[in-house]
């Protein structure tokens, strides 16, 4: 079976104090109509509701952190420079994209639990899987629950 400590998101790095966003929650309008890429505009009559990105993506503000993606190992799911929203309160991570503490670094990989091993997989097929028979060298840190980025 696998090491039980990797299932506990608080078993590793729990002593690190990372900055937390303090302040107001900023809600933005959500429009009823789809965003067409033509010449027609939208009006305030079409506002359905207001949506805060914080309330949409941050379910537990004391366990949610933001990381900037580096590298291409998770393409086409995650691209360089995108912001990853990581929730440390999530404990189900089989098949999920996760932040993992591995070899003194926090890395982003898709996690698979096998009968006698843990597999850290890149979505970019030019990278090989990391198969760990002894899970002492890896600790679960959190699940990537959302991705944000700029359009160029």
SULURNOR-V618035 format. One record per residue. RES is the residue in one letter. OMEGA is omega in whole degrees, -180 to 180 (NA if undefined). Layout:
# SULURNOR-V618035
res->(RES RES)
omega->(OMEGA OMEGA)
This chain:
# SULURNOR-V618035
res->(X X X X X X X X X X X X X X X X X X X X X X X X X X X X X X X X X X X X X X X X X X X X X X X X X X X X X X X X X X X X X X X X X X X X X X X X X X X X X X X X X X X X X X X X X X X X X X X X X X X X X X X X X X X X X X X X X X X X X X X X X X X X X X X X X X X X X X X X X X X X X X X X X X X X X X X X)
omega->(-178 -180 -177 -177 179 179 -177 -177 -179 -176 -176 179 -179 -180 180 177 177 -179 178 178 176 177 -174 174 -176 179 180 -178 172 -175 179 -175 175 180 179 -178 179 -176 -175 -179 177 -178 179 177 -177 178 -179 -173 174 -176 173 176 176 -178 179 -172 -176 -179 -180 -170 179 179 -179 -177 180 176 174 -178 176 178 -175 -175 -180 175 13 -180 -176 -180 177 175 178 179 179 176 -175 180 -180 -179 179 -179 177 -174 177 180 -177 171 -173 166 -174 172 -176 180 176 176 170 -178 179 179 171 -172 175 177 176 -175 -178 -178 175 -178 174 -171 173 175 176 -172 177 177 178 176 171 -179 -177 176 178 -174 179 -176 -178 176 176 180 179 -180 174 -177 179 179 176 179 180 176 -179 NA)
